[in-house]
Amino acid sequence: MDSQSDECIKHRDILFDPVHDQDDAPSQRAMLLLADAPGIINLHPTSNTQLHISYDLRIVNLDIIETALKEVGFHLDNSLMSKLRRALCQFTEETQCLNMGYHTDSKTTRDIYICRYLRRPHGCRDERPSHWREYR
């Protein structure tokens, strides 16, 4: 593998809230759910409430994975350290994607300026003199 693809493979731990899932193993259920997801390379539960995941950043990121888990009904650990780690991971992954040229938003700066220019009233588009343009 080349160095760019090595940089795009991320290894993270997803922690689940032990209070909500005391008797069953949420890491096992999450592993079964994410096993066939695109971009997921490796899944390994390290405990009942911790899942080690490897994924390709060019296809999926931690924010998308955690949002999908929350939507299905998993309760993630919301301790202060987990929130800080999650925010740091999301920031660094977003920055890395932007630096590599993978934009998550559909509008680029050029598109925004083009739309603004087209909506702005000005006489640059009409070649007729002003008295002909205002004639009714």
DSSP file (Angstrom, degrees, kcal/mol; ACC not computed):
  #  RESIDUE AA STRUCTURE BP1 BP2  ACC     N-H-->O    O-->H-N    N-H-->O    O-->H-N    TCO  KAPPA ALPHA  PHI   PSI    X-CA   Y-CA   Z-CA
    1    1 A M              0   0    0      0, 0.0     2,-0.1     0, 0.0     0, 0.0   0.000 360.0 360.0 360.0 147.8    0.0    0.0    0.0
    2    2 A D     >  -     0   0    0      1,-0.1     4,-1.7     4,-0.0     5,-0.1  -0.356 360.0-103.8 -85.8 171.9    1.2    3.5   -0.6
    3    3 A S  H  > S+     0   0    0      1,-0.2     4,-1.8     2,-0.2     5,-0.1   0.827 117.2  55.6 -68.7 -32.1    1.5    6.2    2.0
    4    4 A Q  H  > S+     0   0    0      1,-0.2     4,-1.1     2,-0.2    -1,-0.2   0.911 108.9  46.5 -68.9 -39.7   -1.7    8.1    1.0
    5    5 A S  H  > S+     0   0    0      1,-0.2     4,-0.6     2,-0.2    -1,-0.2   0.843 110.1  54.7 -70.7 -30.6   -3.8    5.0    1.4
    6    6 A D  H >< S+     0   0    0     -4,-1.7     3,-0.6     1,-0.2    -1,-0.2   0.871 107.0  51.1 -66.2 -35.4   -2.2    4.2    4.8
    7    7 A E  H 3< S+     0   0    0     -4,-1.8    -1,-0.2     1,-0.2    -2,-0.2   0.763 106.2  55.9 -70.7 -24.3   -3.1    7.7    5.9
    8    8 A C  H 3< S+     0   0    0     -4,-1.1    49,-3.7    -5,-0.1     2,-0.6   0.606  86.9  88.7 -85.9 -11.9   -6.7    7.1    4.9
    9    9 A I  E <<  -A   56   0A   0     -4,-0.6     2,-0.4    -3,-0.6    47,-0.2  -0.790  64.1-166.8 -88.9 119.9   -7.1    4.0    7.0
   10   10 A K  E     -A   55   0A   0     45,-2.9    45,-2.2    -2,-0.6     2,-0.5  -0.851  13.1-158.5-110.9 143.7   -8.3    5.0   10.5
   11   11 A H  E     +A   54   0A   0     -2,-0.4     2,-0.3    43,-0.2    43,-0.2  -0.978  26.1 161.8-121.2 116.7   -8.3    2.9   13.6
   12   12 A R  E     -A   53   0A   0     41,-2.8    41,-3.2    -2,-0.5     2,-0.5  -0.878  34.3-130.5-133.1 162.2  -10.7    4.0   16.3
   13   13 A D  E     -A   52   0A   0     -2,-0.3     2,-0.6    39,-0.2    39,-0.2  -0.970  15.9-155.3-113.5 130.0  -12.5    2.7   19.4
   14   14 A I  E     -A   51   0A   0     37,-3.0    37,-2.5    -2,-0.5     2,-0.4  -0.927  11.6-156.1-104.9 123.0  -16.2    3.3   19.8
   15   15 A L  E     -A   50   0A   0     -2,-0.6    62,-2.3    35,-0.2     2,-0.3  -0.835   3.1-153.4-102.6 135.5  -17.4    3.2   23.4
   16   16 A F  B     -C   76   0B   0     33,-2.9    60,-0.3    -2,-0.4    11,-0.0  -0.752  29.9 -98.5-105.3 154.4  -20.9    2.4   24.4
   17   17 A D     >  -     0   0    0     58,-3.0     4,-1.1    -2,-0.3     3,-0.3  -0.585  27.1-158.0 -73.5 118.4  -22.8    3.5   27.5
   18   18 A P  T  4 S+     0   0    0      0, 0.0    -1,-0.2     0, 0.0    58,-0.0   0.711  86.2  64.0 -72.5 -17.8  -22.6    0.7   30.1
   19   19 A V  T  4 S+     0   0    0      1,-0.2     3,-0.4     2,-0.1    -2,-0.0   0.906 105.1  42.3 -72.1 -41.4  -25.6    2.1   31.9
   20   20 A H  T  4 S+     0   0    0     -3,-0.3     2,-0.5     1,-0.2    -1,-0.2   0.798 121.4  40.1 -76.4 -29.2  -28.1    1.5   29.1
   21   21 A D     <  +     0   0    0     -4,-1.1    -1,-0.2     1,-0.2    -2,-0.1  -0.666  67.6 144.6-122.7  75.2  -26.8   -1.9   28.1
   22   22 A Q  S    S+     0   0    0     -2,-0.5    -1,-0.2    -3,-0.4    -2,-0.1   0.892  74.0  33.0 -81.8 -39.7  -26.0   -3.8   31.3
   23   23 A D  S    S+     0   0    0      2,-0.0     2,-0.2     0, 0.0    -1,-0.1   0.707 114.2  51.1 -97.0 -19.7  -27.0   -7.3   30.4
   24   24 A D  S    S-     0   0    0     24,-0.0    -3,-0.0     4,-0.0    24,-0.0  -0.686  83.5-109.4-114.1 171.4  -26.1   -7.6   26.6
   25   25 A A     >  -     0   0    0     -2,-0.2     4,-1.6     1,-0.2     3,-0.4  -0.834  24.8-175.6-102.8 101.0  -23.1   -6.8   24.6
   26   26 A P  H  > S+     0   0    0      0, 0.0     4,-2.6     0, 0.0     5,-0.2   0.805  83.9  61.9 -66.2 -27.1  -23.7   -3.7   22.4
   27   27 A S  H  > S+     0   0    0     21,-1.9     4,-1.9     2,-0.2     5,-0.1   0.882 104.0  48.6 -66.9 -35.3  -20.3   -4.1   20.8
   28   28 A Q  H  > S+     0   0    0     -3,-0.4     4,-1.9    20,-0.3    -1,-0.2   0.919 113.2  46.4 -67.4 -44.1  -21.3   -7.5   19.4
   29   29 A R  H  X S+     0   0    0     -4,-1.6     4,-1.8     1,-0.2    -2,-0.2   0.894 113.2  49.4 -66.4 -39.4  -24.6   -6.2   18.0
   30   30 A A  H  X S+     0   0    0     -4,-2.6     4,-2.6     1,-0.2    -1,-0.2   0.863 107.7  55.0 -67.2 -35.3  -22.8   -3.1   16.5
   31   31 A M  H  X S+     0   0    0     -4,-1.9     4,-0.9     1,-0.2    -1,-0.2   0.909 108.7  47.6 -63.7 -41.6  -20.2   -5.4   14.9
   32   32 A L  H  < S+     0   0    0     -4,-1.9     4,-0.3     1,-0.2    -1,-0.2   0.864 113.6  48.8 -66.2 -35.5  -23.0   -7.4   13.2
   33   33 A L  H  < S+     0   0    0     -4,-1.8     3,-0.4     1,-0.2    -2,-0.2   0.911 117.5  38.5 -70.2 -42.8  -24.7   -4.2   12.0
   34   34 A L  H >< S+     0   0    0     -4,-2.6     3,-1.3     1,-0.2    -1,-0.2   0.464  87.7  98.0 -89.2  -2.4  -21.5   -2.6   10.6
   35   35 A A  T 3< S+     0   0    0     -4,-0.9    -1,-0.2     1,-0.3    -2,-0.1   0.854  93.1  32.2 -59.2 -38.7  -20.0   -5.8    9.2
   36   36 A D  T 3  S+     0   0    0     -3,-0.4    -1,-0.3    -4,-0.3    -2,-0.1   0.275  89.0 124.9-103.4  11.1  -21.2   -5.2    5.6
   37   37 A A  S X  S-     0   0    0     -3,-1.3     3,-1.3     1,-0.1     2,-0.1  -0.435  70.2-102.3 -71.8 144.0  -21.1   -1.4    5.6
   38   38 A P  T 3  S+     0   0    0      0, 0.0    -1,-0.1     0, 0.0     3,-0.1  -0.430 104.4  20.7 -67.1 138.1  -19.0    0.2    2.8
   39   39 A G  T 3  S+     0   0    0      1,-0.3    17,-2.5    -2,-0.1     2,-0.5   0.200  88.2 124.8  92.0 -15.4  -15.6    1.5    3.9
   40   40 A I  E <   +B   55   0A   0     -3,-1.3    -1,-0.3    15,-0.2    15,-0.3  -0.676  29.5 172.6 -81.2 124.7  -15.4   -0.7    7.0
   41   41 A I  E     +     0   0A   0     13,-2.8     2,-0.3    -2,-0.5    14,-0.2   0.862  61.0   5.5 -98.1 -48.2  -12.2   -2.8    6.9
   42   42 A N  E     -B   54   0A   0     12,-1.6    12,-2.7     2,-0.0     2,-0.4  -0.999  53.4-169.8-145.2 141.3  -12.1   -4.5   10.3
   43   43 A L  E     +B   53   0A   0     -2,-0.3    10,-0.2    10,-0.2     8,-0.0  -0.999  12.2 167.3-130.7 133.8  -14.3   -4.8   13.4
   44   44 A H  E     -B   52   0A   0      8,-2.6     8,-3.0    -2,-0.4     2,-0.5  -0.881  27.5-141.3-149.2 113.3  -13.1   -6.3   16.7
   45   45 A P  E     -B   51   0A   0      0, 0.0     6,-0.2     0, 0.0     3,-0.1  -0.632  15.1-175.7 -74.8 123.1  -15.0   -6.0   20.0
   46   46 A T  E    S-     0   0A   0      4,-1.4     2,-0.3    -2,-0.5     5,-0.2   0.702  70.4 -11.2 -91.5 -21.7  -12.4   -5.6   22.8
   47   47 A S  E >  S-B   50   0A   0      3,-1.6     3,-0.7     1,-0.0    -1,-0.2  -0.896  86.0 -81.4-156.1-174.8  -15.1   -5.7   25.6
   48   48 A N  T 3  S+     0   0    0     -2,-0.3   -21,-1.9     1,-0.2   -20,-0.3   0.797 130.1  31.6 -66.9 -26.9  -18.8   -5.7   26.0
   49   49 A T  T 3  S+     0   0    0    -23,-0.2   -33,-2.9   -24,-0.1     2,-0.4   0.206 110.6  71.9-117.4  15.1  -18.9   -1.9   25.7
   50   50 A Q  E <   -AB  15  47A   0     -3,-0.7    -3,-1.6   -35,-0.2    -4,-1.4  -0.994  52.2-172.6-137.8 130.9  -16.0   -1.2   23.3
   51   51 A L  E     -AB  14  45A   0    -37,-2.5   -37,-3.0    -2,-0.4     2,-0.5  -0.982  13.9-149.4-123.9 122.6  -15.6   -1.9   19.6
   52   52 A H  E     -AB  13  44A   0     -8,-3.0    -8,-2.6    -2,-0.5     2,-0.4  -0.806  25.0-175.4 -90.4 128.0  -12.3   -1.4   17.8
   53   53 A I  E     -AB  12  43A   0    -41,-3.2   -41,-2.8    -2,-0.5     2,-0.4  -0.964  19.2-163.7-130.6 140.8  -13.0   -0.4   14.2
   54   54 A S  E     +AB  11  42A   0    -12,-2.7   -13,-2.8    -2,-0.4   -12,-1.6  -0.987  23.6 164.3-120.8 133.8  -10.8    0.2   11.1
   55   55 A Y  E     -AB  10  40A   0    -45,-2.2   -45,-2.9    -2,-0.4     2,-0.6  -0.966  41.3-106.0-148.7 160.9  -12.2    2.1    8.1
   56   56 A D  E >>  -A    9   0A   0    -17,-2.5     4,-2.4    -2,-0.3     3,-1.5  -0.810  22.2-153.6 -92.2 118.4  -11.3    3.9    5.0
   57   57 A L  T 34 S+     0   0    0    -49,-3.7    -1,-0.1    -2,-0.6   -48,-0.1   0.733  91.0  66.4 -66.2 -23.5  -11.6    7.7    5.4
   58   58 A R  T 34 S+     0   0    0    -50,-0.2    -1,-0.3     1,-0.1     3,-0.1   0.705 115.3  28.2 -70.5 -17.9  -12.2    8.2    1.7
   59   59 A I  T <4 S+     0   0    0     -3,-1.5     2,-0.3     1,-0.4    -2,-0.2   0.786 131.4   4.4-109.6 -42.8  -15.5    6.3    2.0
   60   60 A V     <  -     0   0    0     -4,-2.4    -1,-0.4   -21,-0.2     2,-0.3  -0.966  59.4-154.4-144.9 155.0  -16.8    6.8    5.5
   61   61 A N     >  -     0   0    0     -2,-0.3     4,-1.9    -3,-0.1     3,-0.2  -0.806  35.9-100.2-128.3 173.8  -15.8    8.7    8.6
   62   62 A L  H  > S+     0   0    0     -2,-0.3     4,-2.8     1,-0.2     5,-0.3   0.857 118.4  57.0 -63.5 -37.3  -16.3    8.3   12.4
   63   63 A D  H  > S+     0   0    0      1,-0.2     4,-2.3     2,-0.2    -1,-0.2   0.910 107.9  47.2 -61.9 -42.5  -19.2   10.9   12.5
   64   64 A I  H  > S+     0   0    0     -3,-0.2     4,-2.1     2,-0.2    -1,-0.2   0.909 113.4  48.7 -65.6 -42.0  -21.2    8.9    9.9
   65   65 A I  H  X S+     0   0    0     -4,-1.9     4,-2.1     2,-0.2    -2,-0.2   0.940 114.1  44.4 -64.0 -47.7  -20.6    5.6   11.7
   66   66 A E  H  X S+     0   0    0     -4,-2.8     4,-2.3     1,-0.2    -1,-0.2   0.870 112.1  52.6 -68.3 -35.6  -21.6    7.0   15.1
   67   67 A T  H  X S+     0   0    0     -4,-2.3     4,-2.3    -5,-0.3    -1,-0.2   0.907 109.5  49.8 -64.5 -40.8  -24.6    8.8   13.7
   68   68 A A  H  X S+     0   0    0     -4,-2.1     4,-1.5     2,-0.2    -2,-0.2   0.904 110.6  49.9 -64.2 -40.8  -25.8    5.6   12.1
   69   69 A L  H  X>S+     0   0    0     -4,-2.1     5,-2.5     1,-0.2     4,-1.1   0.903 111.2  49.0 -64.8 -40.5  -25.3    3.7   15.4
   70   70 A K  H  <5S+     0   0    0     -4,-2.3     3,-0.4     1,-0.2    -2,-0.2   0.900 108.5  53.6 -65.0 -40.5  -27.3    6.4   17.3
   71   71 A E  H  <5S+     0   0    0     -4,-2.3    -1,-0.2     1,-0.2    -2,-0.2   0.827 107.1  51.6 -65.3 -31.0  -30.1    6.3   14.7
   72   72 A V  H  <5S-     0   0    0     -4,-1.5    -1,-0.2    -5,-0.2    -2,-0.2   0.736 128.9 -94.8 -78.4 -22.3  -30.5    2.5   15.1
   73   73 A G  T  <5S+     0   0    0     -4,-1.1    -3,-0.2    -3,-0.4     2,-0.2   0.509  73.6 142.3 123.5   7.7  -30.7    2.9   18.9
   74   74 A F      < -     0   0    0     -5,-2.5     2,-0.6    -6,-0.2    -1,-0.3  -0.527  43.5-138.0 -77.1 147.0  -27.3    2.4   20.3
   75   75 A H        -     0   0    0     -2,-0.2   -58,-3.0   -58,-0.2     2,-0.2  -0.926  18.9-154.7-107.9 113.2  -26.3    4.5   23.3
   76   76 A L  B     -C   16   0B   0     -2,-0.6   -60,-0.3   -60,-0.3     2,-0.3  -0.495  31.3 -91.0 -84.9 156.2  -22.7    5.8   23.0
   77   77 A D        -     0   0    0    -62,-2.3   -62,-0.1    -2,-0.2    -1,-0.1  -0.494  38.1-172.1 -66.7 127.3  -20.6    6.8   25.9
   78   78 A N        +     0   0    0     -2,-0.3    -1,-0.1     4,-0.1   -62,-0.0  -0.067  32.5 136.1-115.6  32.3  -21.1   10.5   26.6
   79   79 A S  S  > S-     0   0    0      1,-0.1     4,-2.3     4,-0.0     5,-0.2  -0.310  70.4-104.1 -70.3 165.6  -18.5   11.1   29.3
   80   80 A L  H  > S+     0   0    0      1,-0.2     4,-2.3     2,-0.2     5,-0.2   0.900 121.3  49.9 -60.6 -42.8  -16.4   14.3   28.9
   81   81 A M  H  > S+     0   0    0      1,-0.2     4,-2.5     2,-0.2    -1,-0.2   0.888 110.8  49.8 -65.4 -38.2  -13.3   12.4   27.7
   82   82 A S  H  > S+     0   0    0      2,-0.2     4,-2.5     1,-0.2    -1,-0.2   0.898 110.9  49.3 -67.3 -39.4  -15.4   10.5   25.0
   83   83 A K  H  X S+     0   0    0     -4,-2.3     4,-2.4     2,-0.2    -2,-0.2   0.908 113.1  46.9 -65.8 -41.3  -17.0   13.8   23.8
   84   84 A L  H  X S+     0   0    0     -4,-2.3     4,-2.4     2,-0.2    -2,-0.2   0.925 113.7  47.6 -65.6 -44.6  -13.6   15.5   23.6
   85   85 A R  H  X S+     0   0    0     -4,-2.5     4,-2.5     1,-0.2    -2,-0.2   0.912 112.7  49.9 -61.7 -42.6  -12.1   12.5   21.8
   86   86 A R  H  X S+     0   0    0     -4,-2.5     4,-2.4     2,-0.2    -2,-0.2   0.914 111.8  47.3 -63.1 -44.4  -15.1   12.3   19.4
   87   87 A A  H  X S+     0   0    0     -4,-2.4     4,-2.3     2,-0.2    -1,-0.2   0.896 112.7  49.3 -65.3 -40.2  -14.8   16.1   18.6
   88   88 A L  H  X S+     0   0    0     -4,-2.4     4,-2.5     2,-0.2     5,-0.2   0.915 111.9  48.4 -65.7 -42.9  -11.1   15.8   18.0
   89   89 A C  H  X S+     0   0    0     -4,-2.5     4,-2.5     1,-0.2     5,-0.2   0.919 112.0  49.0 -63.2 -43.7  -11.4   12.8   15.7
   90   90 A Q  H  X S+     0   0    0     -4,-2.4     4,-2.3     1,-0.2    -2,-0.2   0.907 112.7  48.1 -63.7 -41.4  -14.2   14.5   13.7
   91   91 A F  H  X S+     0   0    0     -4,-2.3     4,-2.4     2,-0.2    -2,-0.2   0.936 114.0  45.0 -64.8 -46.7  -12.2   17.7   13.3
   92   92 A T  H  X S+     0   0    0     -4,-2.5     4,-2.4     1,-0.2    -2,-0.2   0.885 114.3  48.9 -67.8 -37.5   -9.0   15.9   12.2
   93   93 A E  H  X S+     0   0    0     -4,-2.5     4,-2.4    -5,-0.2    -1,-0.2   0.908 112.1  48.2 -68.1 -40.5  -10.9   13.7    9.8
   94   94 A E  H  X S+     0   0    0     -4,-2.3     4,-2.2    -5,-0.2    -2,-0.2   0.920 113.6  47.6 -64.2 -42.7  -12.7   16.6    8.2
   95   95 A T  H  X S+     0   0    0     -4,-2.4     4,-2.3     2,-0.2    -2,-0.2   0.904 111.8  49.8 -64.6 -42.0   -9.5   18.5    7.9
   96   96 A Q  H  X S+     0   0    0     -4,-2.4     4,-1.8     2,-0.2    -1,-0.2   0.902 110.2  50.5 -64.8 -40.5   -7.7   15.6    6.3
   97   97 A C  H  X>S+     0   0    0     -4,-2.4     5,-2.7     1,-0.2     4,-0.7   0.909 111.4  48.1 -63.8 -41.6  -10.5   15.0    3.8
   98   98 A L  H ><5S+     0   0    0     -4,-2.2     3,-0.6     1,-0.2    -2,-0.2   0.893 110.6  51.5 -65.5 -39.3  -10.5   18.7    2.8
   99   99 A N  H 3<5S+     0   0    0     -4,-2.3    -1,-0.2     1,-0.2    -2,-0.2   0.821 110.4  49.0 -67.4 -30.4   -6.7   18.6    2.4
  100  100 A M  H 3<5S-     0   0    0     -4,-1.8    -1,-0.2    -5,-0.2    -2,-0.2   0.579 122.2-106.4 -84.2 -10.0   -6.9   15.5    0.2
  101  101 A G  T <<5S+     0   0    0     -4,-0.7     2,-0.9    -3,-0.6    -3,-0.2   0.552  76.0 134.8  97.7   7.8   -9.6   17.1   -1.9
  102  102 A Y      < -     0   0    0     -5,-2.7     2,-0.5    -6,-0.2    -1,-0.3  -0.815  36.6-166.9 -92.6 106.2  -12.6   15.1   -0.7
  103  103 A H        -     0   0    0     -2,-0.9     5,-0.0     1,-0.1    -5,-0.0  -0.801  15.7-166.0 -97.2 131.9  -15.3   17.7   -0.1
  104  104 A T        +     0   0    0     -2,-0.5     2,-0.2   -10,-0.1    -1,-0.1   0.751  68.9  76.7 -86.8 -25.0  -18.3   16.6    1.8
  105  105 A D  S    S-     0   0    0      1,-0.1    -2,-0.1     2,-0.1     0, 0.0  -0.557  74.1-140.1 -87.0 154.1  -20.5   19.6    0.9
  106  106 A S  S    S+     0   0    0     -2,-0.2     2,-0.5     2,-0.0    -1,-0.1   0.671  81.2  72.7 -87.3 -16.7  -22.1   19.8   -2.6
  107  107 A K        -     0   0    0      4,-0.0     2,-0.2     3,-0.0    -2,-0.1  -0.857  64.4-161.3-102.9 128.1  -21.5   23.6   -3.1
  108  108 A T     >  -     0   0    0     -2,-0.5     4,-1.7     1,-0.1     5,-0.1  -0.552  36.1-103.9 -95.0 169.8  -18.0   24.9   -3.8
  109  109 A T  H  > S+     0   0    0      1,-0.2     4,-2.1     2,-0.2     5,-0.2   0.883 121.5  54.9 -61.5 -38.7  -17.0   28.5   -3.3
  110  110 A R  H  > S+     0   0    0      1,-0.2     4,-2.3     2,-0.2    -1,-0.2   0.902 106.0  51.5 -62.9 -41.1  -17.2   29.1   -7.1
  111  111 A D  H  > S+     0   0    0      1,-0.2     4,-2.3     2,-0.2    -1,-0.2   0.873 108.1  52.4 -63.3 -37.0  -20.8   27.8   -7.3
  112  112 A I  H  X S+     0   0    0     -4,-1.7     4,-2.2     1,-0.2    -1,-0.2   0.927 110.8  46.7 -65.1 -44.0  -21.8   30.2   -4.5
  113  113 A Y  H  X S+     0   0    0     -4,-2.1     4,-2.4     2,-0.2    -2,-0.2   0.877 111.1  52.2 -66.3 -37.0  -20.3   33.2   -6.3
  114  114 A I  H  X S+     0   0    0     -4,-2.3     4,-2.3     2,-0.2    -2,-0.2   0.930 110.7  47.2 -64.9 -44.7  -21.9   32.1   -9.6
  115  115 A C  H  X S+     0   0    0     -4,-2.3     4,-1.7     1,-0.2    -2,-0.2   0.906 112.8  49.5 -63.0 -41.3  -25.4   31.9   -8.0
  116  116 A R  H  X S+     0   0    0     -4,-2.2     4,-1.3     1,-0.2    -1,-0.2   0.910 110.8  50.2 -63.5 -42.3  -24.9   35.3   -6.3
  117  117 A Y  H  < S+     0   0    0     -4,-2.4    -2,-0.2     1,-0.2    -1,-0.2   0.899 109.9  50.1 -63.9 -41.8  -23.8   36.9   -9.5
  118  118 A L  H  < S+     0   0    0     -4,-2.3    -1,-0.2     1,-0.2    -2,-0.2   0.823 113.6  45.3 -68.7 -30.5  -26.8   35.5  -11.4
  119  119 A R  H  < S+     0   0    0     -4,-1.7    -1,-0.2    -5,-0.2    -2,-0.2   0.688  91.7  97.1 -84.6 -18.6  -29.3   36.8   -8.8
  120  120 A R  S  < S-     0   0    0     -4,-1.3     2,-0.5    -3,-0.2    -4,-0.0  -0.531  79.7-120.8 -76.1 131.1  -27.7   40.2   -8.4
  121  121 A P        +     0   0    0      0, 0.0     2,-0.3     0, 0.0    -1,-0.1  -0.595  55.0 133.7 -75.1 122.4  -29.4   42.9  -10.5
  122  122 A H        -     0   0    0     -2,-0.5     3,-0.5    -5,-0.0     4,-0.1  -0.970  58.8-120.4-159.5 165.3  -27.0   44.5  -12.9
  123  123 A G  S    S+     0   0    0     -2,-0.3     3,-0.3     1,-0.2     7,-0.0   0.254  82.0 100.5 -97.1  13.1  -26.9   45.5  -16.5
  124  124 A C  S    S+     0   0    0      1,-0.2    -1,-0.2     3,-0.0     3,-0.0   0.723  80.0  52.6 -72.5 -19.8  -24.0   43.4  -17.6
  125  125 A R  S    S+     0   0    0     -3,-0.5     2,-0.5     1,-0.1    -1,-0.2   0.754  98.7  66.5 -89.5 -23.5  -26.2   40.7  -19.2
  126  126 A D        -     0   0    0     -3,-0.3    -1,-0.1    -4,-0.1     7,-0.1  -0.872  59.3-166.2-104.8 124.9  -28.3   42.9  -21.4
  127  127 A E        +     0   0    0     -2,-0.5    -1,-0.1     2,-0.0     3,-0.1   0.569  57.9 102.8 -85.9  -9.4  -26.5   44.6  -24.3
  128  128 A R  S    S-     0   0    0      1,-0.1    -2,-0.1     2,-0.1     5,-0.0  -0.381  84.1 -96.4 -72.0 152.5  -29.4   47.0  -25.1
  129  129 A P    >>  -     0   0    0      0, 0.0     4,-1.9     0, 0.0     3,-0.9  -0.263  37.0-108.0 -63.5 157.9  -29.2   50.6  -24.0
  130  130 A S  H 3> S+     0   0    0      1,-0.3     4,-1.7     2,-0.2     5,-0.1   0.835 117.2  56.9 -61.3 -35.3  -30.9   51.5  -20.7
  131  131 A H  H 34 S+     0   0    0      1,-0.2    -1,-0.3     2,-0.2     4,-0.2   0.789 109.5  46.7 -70.2 -24.4  -33.8   53.4  -22.3
  132  132 A W  H X4 S+     0   0    0     -3,-0.9     3,-0.5     2,-0.2    -1,-0.2   0.832 109.6  53.6 -80.1 -34.5  -34.7   50.4  -24.4
  133  133 A R  H 3< S+     0   0    0     -4,-1.9    -2,-0.2     1,-0.2    -1,-0.1   0.849 113.3  42.8 -68.3 -32.9  -34.5   48.0  -21.4
  134  134 A E  T 3< S+     0   0    0     -4,-1.7    -1,-0.2    -5,-0.2     2,-0.2   0.439  87.2 116.1 -93.4   0.0  -36.9   50.2  -19.4
  135  135 A Y    <         0   0    0     -3,-0.5    -3,-0.0    -4,-0.2    -4,-0.0  -0.502 360.0 360.0 -72.6 132.9  -39.3   50.8  -22.3
  136  136 A R              0   0    0     -2,-0.2    -1,-0.1     0, 0.0    -4,-0.0   0.345 360.0 360.0-130.1 360.0  -42.8   49.3  -21.8
